[in-house]
Amino acid sequence: GNNNSLGNFMADNGFFKTNMPDSFVIPSLGWKDREDFYQSLSENSKRHLRKKIFRHENRFKVSIIENGVSRKEMDYWYRLYLNVKERSLELNTFALPRSLFEGIAAAGNWEVIHLTIEGVYLEGQACCVVFCHQSADAYVPVIIGMDYTFNHQFCIYRQALYQVVMRARALGKKKVFLGFSAGIEKKKLGAIAVPIYAYMHIRDSYD
């Protein structure tokens, strides 16, 4: 197929193929609503939703922010992102610049899913923010920021993943690209693993 042709071409030009962490995608959002989504999952996933997500759902307030926010608010969101970045062991990358977040917040086809927990965080204070991009048929959560203080108690990360899927369906998207890491959590929401490869080239040091 095309992948084999590409692999052969890269090998012929001195590149070698290496495995990257799997990426995860929900390939179809054919269900109609929350209950239909629940029924589409395996028994194990249904139990996970009941115990880890539905149990806490009413405690969360979920907002969609499509316009810019104050500098103070953006500073806080950036700190939430750095919290996640510092804990990300699977992909050790450079921190994204704060200016990127300013650009995203003002750009079209981008929005922020904003979660707070009533009675736990200050009024309107996020426990999690997810910066998401929309294409014609897909929804892509690209950057997540989170406060971990009450994550274990309220399963904040799991709630955020669930709300991403619900938002994608509400927008009429056909699939959700969930990115790398936390594969177990994503599979419980119907995601499948997609192998990702990179090609690297080592330039020799001989004259």
N, C-alpha and C positions, 0 to 999 in steps of 0.2 A: 504494500500500500504506500501512500504518500509518506508516512512516518519512516518506513524502511528506506525509501529513496532519500529522504532528508538525512537519516542516520548515515547512510553510505556516503553521501556527499560530504557531510561534516568530517567523517573519518578519513576520507580521501584528502581532505585539506588540513589534516593534522590536529583535529579536535577529538577529544574523548568524551564519552557520554557518562554522566553521573546522576545518581538518583537524588531527587529533592523530596522533601516531605510531601505526602499526599495532599491534594486540594480536595475540598468537599463541596458538592453541589446537590441541591434538591432539583431534580430534572423536570419535575412536573408539579404544577399547583392546580390540578384538575378538580380538587374538592371545592365544595361551595361555601362552607362556613366552618366555624370552630368545631362543631359536633361532627361534621363530615370528615374534617381533618383527623380528629381523634379516632374515628372508626377506621380510617385508612391505615393506621399504624399497627404494628405487632402487639401482642399482649404485653410483652416486656416494656415496649415503649409507652403503651397506655398507662401502665403502672407508674412509670417514671413521670409522665405528665401529671398524673393525679397527685403523687407524693411530693414532687419537687417544683412543679410549676402552677397547676391549678390551685393547689392549697394556699399559695401566697398571692395569687393574682389580684385579689381585691385590695391588697395592701398597697399596690403600686398605682401611681398616677403616671400615665404615659402621654406625652405630648410630642407633636411633630413640629419642629422648628425649621422654617424654610428661609428665613431672613437672617440678617446679621444680628449679633448680640453685643452687649457692652464689652469693653476691654476687660473689666473685672470678671465678668462671666467667662470670657474666653480664656483668661488666665487660669481660672479654676478648671475648665474643661481640659486645658493642656496639662495641668498637674494630674488629672485623672488618667490621661493618656500615658504619661510617664510612669504612673503606677503599674500599668499593664506592661509597658515596654520593659521595665526593670525585672519583671517576672517571666518574661518570654525567653525560655531556654531553647526551644526547638529552632527558632530563627533568630540568631544573634545579629542584629543589624544596627546601623546608626539610628539615633533618634531623629524623627522627622522634625524639621524646623517649625517653629511656632507660626511663621508667616504663611506656611502652607495651610494651616487651619483657618486663618483669616480669609485666604482666597477661596477655600472650599465653602465656607459659611456664606459667602456672597455670590457663589457661582450658580448658574442654572443647572438643573438635573441633579442637584445635590440637596440633601436634607439631613437633619439630625433627629434621631429618635432619642428622646429625653425621658429618663425614668427617675422618679423620686419615690420615696416610701413615706406615706402619710404617718405622722406621729413619731417618726424615727429621725428623719433629716429635717432641717429647717424648711419652712415653707418655700417651695420652689427650688430647693437645692438638689442638684442631681446626685444620684448614687451611681448612675451610669449614663454615658452618652455614646451613641453609635452614629458615625458619619457614613451615610449611605449614598451610593450613586445609582441613578436610574438610566438604563438604556431602553430601547424600544420594547424589548420583551423580557428583560432581566432586571433583578434588583441585587445590588452588590454592597453589603456592608464592608467598608474598606478599613476604617479605623475605629477602635473601641477604646473608651476611657472608663475607668471604674474605681470606686472606693471599695476596698476589700473588708472594711470593718465589720459589716453585717452580711457579707457574702454567704458565709456558711449558714447563718440563721435563716436568711430569706432567699437563698439561691438566686442571687442577683444576675449572675452571668447567664444562667439557664433561662431566666425570665427574659433577658435581653434577646437571646437567640430566638425564643418563641415569638416575641413581639416583632422581630425582624420578619419572620415568616408570615405572621398575620398582616403586617403592613404590605408586604409584597403582594399578597392575595388581594387586599383591599384596593391596590392600585391596578389590579388586573394583569400583573406580570405572569410569565409562564414558568420561570425558573428563578432560583436564588443561588448565587455563588457565595459560599460561606468562607472560602479561603482555607488557610492552613491551620493546623493544630487543633486540639480538643476534639479529635475525631469521634470519640465515644459519645460525647454530648451531642454532636451534630448528627450522628447516625440515628440517635434516638428520636430525632425530629424528621427522619425520612431521608437524610442525606446519604449519598454514595461517595466512595473514595475514587478520585481520579488521579492516576499516577502522573507525576510531573518529573520531567528530566531537564537537565541543563547540559550544555556543551562547553567544555573548557579547553583552553589551548595553552600549552607550556612552550614558551619560546626558549630554545636551548641557548646555553651560554658560551658555546664554542665559536671561535672566530671563523 
